[in-house]
Amino acid sequence: MRIFLTAALMCIFGMNIPQASAQVCRWQQAVKYVMEVDMDVKKNQYEGHQTLHYTNNSPDTLSRVFYHLYYNAFQPNSMMDTRSRSIMDPDSRVKDRIAHLNANEIGYLKVNSLKMDGNKVDFEHVGTILEVRLENPILPKSTVVFEMDFEGQVPLQIRRAGRDSKEGIDYSMSQWYPKMANYDQQGWHANPYVGREFYGIWGDFDVKITIDKSYILGGTGYLQNPEEVGYGYEKEGQEVDRPWGKNLTWHFYAPKVHDFMWAADPNYTHDKIQMDNGVTIHHLYLKNENTAQNWEALKSFTPEALKYMNKHFGEYPYEQFSVIQGGDGGMEYPMATLITGERKLSSLVGVMVHELAHNWYQGVLATNESLYPWMDEGFTTFATNKTMNAIFSSTPQDFPQKSAYSGYYHLVKSGREEPMNTHSDHFHTNMAYGLAAYSKGAVFLQQLEYIIGKENLEQGMIRYFNTWKFKHPNANDFIRVMEKQSGLELDWYKEYWVNSTKTIDYAVKSVEKQDGFTNITLERAGLMPMPIDLVITYKDGSREMVYLPLVIQRGNKPEENNLPKRIKTQKWPWTNIQTTIRLDKDMEDISIVEIDPSQRLADIKRENNKVNLEAEETE
């Protein structure tokens, strides 16, 4: 009890404890991996030894730990296989392919021995999770050392990881090692791998990979022995003189990351770009008639995208980023991405930008994607659309999030929408998951701009990144940053948009003349309340705005430069279905009355948002 009260008092009074910041009372576990792996490229199998320094920063005593064994998903009748064959709309890359894998095509990851602080521990393989029971529990604020021998087989490329992809990449080595599950304020997150998202622990990775000398590797981490392996010293038209011997050992070190990915192929072309800010950009791809021209062009877009994101979303904290051909589409990892490479230029740049943006929201902020997929995929989609609009579009759009809104409207009309706070693995359909996480998640941000103003959102996004980088923020953390930035109360917005499927539908019910004044009646037909920007266009072409903030937001957004002058502010309690605005204007002078011409308000029935009085006069 005394320990609990002491901790509580420290939280209440903000005492000076280690790493005190925005999360004085938030702790997180820490890891340090040292791994040595031997890859047999003939058998597509590998053996490894892992030493894991695990620090329990929680106030809890841990009697169990859990490791992820992701490759075990690629076996007939695994949970991923069963889910893919039973869901209404399976991922086209998976479908029933796992069920038809033979013995040398499946994936597996087996732990052969495990010790903690030199003593053997009991463990059990349960699908994609290793359950470990500890006779000597891990005490709070202590560090233990796990030593493990493991072996694996690389599955045929199906989902994210694997070998022999359709584009001819030998190895896309993601989710390849036994990875300690995260333990946080909500307890253990030992979710089976059924094809969705990831959540890891911040730490340092020291990895040595021994493989046939013909292979070129890239991925997470800084290469420690480039001269030894001949990496990065290729000259145009000149082969690298690699050392004699069957194998080479590639040594990588990655500080402060939550995962480690690598890819390997003997025919990779490696291009390297040094940016002015010191970041090195690597591109690794198979150079052929399907890739040469577009990957050459990509070399100019990757640094431009990184520059834009640094300015608008926060400073990228690592010294390199690698774009690597591999995988089954596009997938983000710390410091790197795997993308399929035989694409037209717009698609190639688009997927690169999307996966690069993930390095902010999944790589550095690292929200628990399983619980908050929209905070990763949605924010990344928002950032992708803005970045592509800035660096790739020949005619930049005023509203680059239009496709996200279209996806959200499609989801609503489908009748299959589920709340955004549904766990990633438990959406009933892939469509509901995808459109909620990607489209509705992006709309969340663009619509927040409508609520708090463009400048507040732009400054708030950088403030969010700087406040919560390397700290696993959740939905409340984001909302609190935006409340501090804007001075408005925003919990209602999260509760409606994230925790429910209630929709927005406002209408201009009537415009009536009365004694030289004009009465405009608005109606909330949907179940979700929102502030309203009501724009009045006059017959002389001038425009003015009436602003109707919700009472529950406890304040007003600042006037925005790209909107008409605000002539009236009138609060609207959410309990009132209708409200009437009295304008000191003659109705004869008014041409159009419209709710939110900016279209940032995700109103599902926009046809009732506008009344054209001149059109009515001519009818």
Secondary structure as GFF3:
##gff-version 3
##sequence-region A 1 619
A	DSSP	alpha_helix	2	13	.	.	.	ID=ss1
A	DSSP	beta_strand	30	40	.	.	.	ID=ss2
A	DSSP	beta_strand	45	56	.	.	.	ID=ss3
A	DSSP	beta_strand	62	68	.	.	.	ID=ss4
A	DSSP	three_ten_helix	70	73	.	.	.	ID=ss5
A	DSSP	alpha_helix	79	86	.	.	.	ID=ss6
A	DSSP	three_ten_helix	98	100	.	.	.	ID=ss7
A	DSSP	beta_strand	108	116	.	.	.	ID=ss8
A	DSSP	beta_strand	119	120	.	.	.	ID=ss9
A	DSSP	beta_strand	122	126	.	.	.	ID=ss10
A	DSSP	beta_strand	129	138	.	.	.	ID=ss11
A	DSSP	beta_strand	142	153	.	.	.	ID=ss12
A	DSSP	beta_strand	162	163	.	.	.	ID=ss13
A	DSSP	beta_strand	171	173	.	.	.	ID=ss14
A	DSSP	beta_strand	179	180	.	.	.	ID=ss15
A	DSSP	beta_strand	182	184	.	.	.	ID=ss16
A	DSSP	beta_strand	187	189	.	.	.	ID=ss17
A	DSSP	beta_strand	203	212	.	.	.	ID=ss18
A	DSSP	beta_strand	216	219	.	.	.	ID=ss19
A	DSSP	beta_strand	222	223	.	.	.	ID=ss20
A	DSSP	alpha_helix	226	229	.	.	.	ID=ss21
A	DSSP	beta_strand	247	257	.	.	.	ID=ss22
A	DSSP	beta_strand	262	265	.	.	.	ID=ss23
A	DSSP	beta_strand	268	274	.	.	.	ID=ss24
A	DSSP	beta_strand	280	286	.	.	.	ID=ss25
A	DSSP	alpha_helix	292	313	.	.	.	ID=ss26
A	DSSP	beta_strand	320	325	.	.	.	ID=ss27
A	DSSP	beta_strand	330	333	.	.	.	ID=ss28
A	DSSP	beta_strand	336	339	.	.	.	ID=ss29
A	DSSP	alpha_helix	345	361	.	.	.	ID=ss30
A	DSSP	alpha_helix	373	373	.	.	.	ID=ss31
A	DSSP	pi_helix	374	378	.	.	.	ID=ss32
A	DSSP	alpha_helix	379	391	.	.	.	ID=ss33
A	DSSP	alpha_helix	402	414	.	.	.	ID=ss34
A	DSSP	three_ten_helix	424	426	.	.	.	ID=ss35
A	DSSP	alpha_helix	430	434	.	.	.	ID=ss36
A	DSSP	pi_helix	435	440	.	.	.	ID=ss37
A	DSSP	alpha_helix	441	452	.	.	.	ID=ss38
A	DSSP	alpha_helix	454	468	.	.	.	ID=ss39
A	DSSP	alpha_helix	475	486	.	.	.	ID=ss40
A	DSSP	alpha_helix	491	497	.	.	.	ID=ss41
A	DSSP	beta_strand	506	514	.	.	.	ID=ss42
A	DSSP	beta_strand	517	524	.	.	.	ID=ss43
A	DSSP	beta_strand	532	538	.	.	.	ID=ss44
A	DSSP	beta_strand	543	548	.	.	.	ID=ss45
A	DSSP	three_ten_helix	551	553	.	.	.	ID=ss46
A	DSSP	beta_strand	565	569	.	.	.	ID=ss47
A	DSSP	beta_strand	578	583	.	.	.	ID=ss48
A	DSSP	three_ten_helix	587	589	.	.	.	ID=ss49
A	DSSP	beta_strand	590	595	.	.	.	ID=ss50
A	DSSP	three_ten_helix	606	608	.	.	.	ID=ss51
A	DSSP	beta_strand	610	612	.	.	.	ID=ss52
A	DSSP	alpha_helix	613	618	.	.	.	ID=ss53
###
